[in-house]
Amino acid sequence: METPSRSTLESLKGILRRDLKLPADAAIADGMPLVGGDMDLDSLDMLLLVTSVEKEFGIKIANGAMGREAFQSVESLARFIEASRSGVGA
């Protein structure tokens, strides 16, 4: 699996900081789990994240695409975003 670009990762981390009201300098590791880890996003957080990602990156995330794999970690979501933008299946 390819590593997502630094710009995609940093943009995604910016969205997470903004939407979760984290400090601007909050450390977010690439491999940090989105569910079950330090963030442990609830359903409302996930909905906000999906909406923000769709708007920021110009992609559409279908309900079926919201599987555990894409939302496993910051890095896996960034990979999903890049695959969606390039038209390659995530």
HELIX and SHEET records of a PDB file:
HELIX    1   1 ARG A    6  ASP A   19  1                                  14    
HELIX    2   2 SER A   43  PHE A   57  1                                  15    
HELIX    3   3 ASN A   63  ALA A   65  5                                   3    
HELIX    4   4 VAL A   74  SER A   86  1                                  13    
END                                                                             
